[in-house]
Amino acid sequence: MSMTRSFNNWLKYRETVTELGRMSNRELHDLGINREDIRRVARKASF
């Protein structure tokens, strides 16, 4: 994997973690996500 692609994936991961982290527990629940699952969901979304 190229360095640029890796960096872009990392950026997407960080943005997703940040966005989900800002959501309330209620909003996360509506999406079917537990707060403990944020990193896993972000990893799936970015790779």
PyRosetta script that sets phi, psi and omega in degrees:
from pyrosetta import init, pose_from_sequence

init()
pose = pose_from_sequence("MSMTRSFNNWLKYRETVTELGRMSNRELHDLGINREDIRRVARKASF")
pose.set_psi(1, 136.7)
pose.set_omega(1, -177.8)
pose.set_phi(2, -71.4)
pose.set_psi(2, 157.1)
pose.set_omega(2, 179.9)
pose.set_phi(3, -61.8)
pose.set_psi(3, -39.0)
pose.set_omega(3, 179.8)
pose.set_phi(4, -64.2)
pose.set_psi(4, -44.5)
pose.set_omega(4, 179.7)
pose.set_phi(5, -63.9)
pose.set_psi(5, -42.1)
pose.set_omega(5, 178.3)
pose.set_phi(6, -61.0)
pose.set_psi(6, -44.1)
pose.set_omega(6, 179.8)
pose.set_phi(7, -64.1)
pose.set_psi(7, -42.8)
pose.set_omega(7, 178.7)
pose.set_phi(8, -63.8)
pose.set_psi(8, -39.6)
pose.set_omega(8, 176.1)
pose.set_phi(9, -62.6)
pose.set_psi(9, -41.8)
pose.set_omega(9, 179.2)
pose.set_phi(10, -63.3)
pose.set_psi(10, -42.7)
pose.set_omega(10, 178.4)
pose.set_phi(11, -61.1)
pose.set_psi(11, -44.3)
pose.set_omega(11, 179.3)
pose.set_phi(12, -62.0)
pose.set_psi(12, -41.3)
pose.set_omega(12, 177.6)
pose.set_phi(13, -59.8)
pose.set_psi(13, -49.9)
pose.set_omega(13, -178.1)
pose.set_phi(14, -62.8)
pose.set_psi(14, -41.3)
pose.set_omega(14, 179.7)
pose.set_phi(15, -64.1)
pose.set_psi(15, -40.5)
pose.set_omega(15, 179.9)
pose.set_phi(16, -66.7)
pose.set_psi(16, -44.3)
pose.set_omega(16, 178.0)
pose.set_phi(17, -60.3)
pose.set_psi(17, -43.4)
pose.set_omega(17, -179.4)
pose.set_phi(18, -63.9)
pose.set_psi(18, -47.5)
pose.set_omega(18, -179.2)
pose.set_phi(19, -62.2)
pose.set_psi(19, -47.1)
pose.set_omega(19, -179.8)
pose.set_phi(20, -67.3)
pose.set_psi(20, -35.3)
pose.set_omega(20, 179.4)
pose.set_phi(21, -65.0)
pose.set_psi(21, -26.7)
pose.set_omega(21, 179.2)
pose.set_phi(22, -80.0)
pose.set_psi(22, -15.6)
pose.set_omega(22, -178.8)
pose.set_phi(23, -75.6)
pose.set_psi(23, 152.4)
pose.set_omega(23, 176.3)
pose.set_phi(24, -76.1)
pose.set_psi(24, 163.6)
pose.set_omega(24, 177.1)
pose.set_phi(25, -59.3)
pose.set_psi(25, -35.0)
pose.set_omega(25, 178.8)
pose.set_phi(26, -64.4)
pose.set_psi(26, -45.7)
pose.set_omega(26, 179.0)
pose.set_phi(27, -63.2)
pose.set_psi(27, -42.9)
pose.set_omega(27, 177.7)
pose.set_phi(28, -62.1)
pose.set_psi(28, -42.4)
pose.set_omega(28, 179.3)
pose.set_phi(29, -60.8)
pose.set_psi(29, -40.9)
pose.set_omega(29, 178.0)
pose.set_phi(30, -60.6)
pose.set_psi(30, -29.9)
pose.set_omega(30, 178.2)
pose.set_phi(31, -87.3)
pose.set_psi(31, -6.7)
pose.set_omega(31, -179.2)
pose.set_phi(32, 80.6)
pose.set_psi(32, 27.2)
pose.set_omega(32, -178.0)
pose.set_phi(33, -119.6)
pose.set_psi(33, 133.5)
pose.set_omega(33, 171.4)
pose.set_phi(34, -89.9)
pose.set_psi(34, 151.3)
pose.set_omega(34, 179.7)
pose.set_phi(35, -56.4)
pose.set_psi(35, -34.0)
pose.set_omega(35, -179.9)
pose.set_phi(36, -68.3)
pose.set_psi(36, -18.9)
pose.set_omega(36, -176.1)
pose.set_phi(37, -93.8)
pose.set_psi(37, 0.1)
pose.set_omega(37, -173.8)
pose.set_phi(38, -57.2)
pose.set_psi(38, -48.4)
pose.set_omega(38, -177.6)
pose.set_phi(39, -64.6)
pose.set_psi(39, -38.3)
pose.set_omega(39, 179.5)
pose.set_phi(40, -65.7)
pose.set_psi(40, -44.2)
pose.set_omega(40, 179.5)
pose.set_phi(41, -63.2)
pose.set_psi(41, -42.6)
pose.set_omega(41, 179.9)
pose.set_phi(42, -65.1)
pose.set_psi(42, -38.3)
pose.set_omega(42, 179.4)
pose.set_phi(43, -63.4)
pose.set_psi(43, -43.6)
pose.set_omega(43, 178.9)
pose.set_phi(44, -63.5)
pose.set_psi(44, -37.3)
pose.set_omega(44, -176.4)
pose.set_phi(45, -73.0)
pose.set_psi(45, -25.3)
pose.set_omega(45, -172.4)
pose.set_phi(46, -103.2)
pose.set_psi(46, -10.4)
pose.set_omega(46, -177.4)
pose.set_phi(47, -123.6)
pose.dump_pdb("model.pdb")
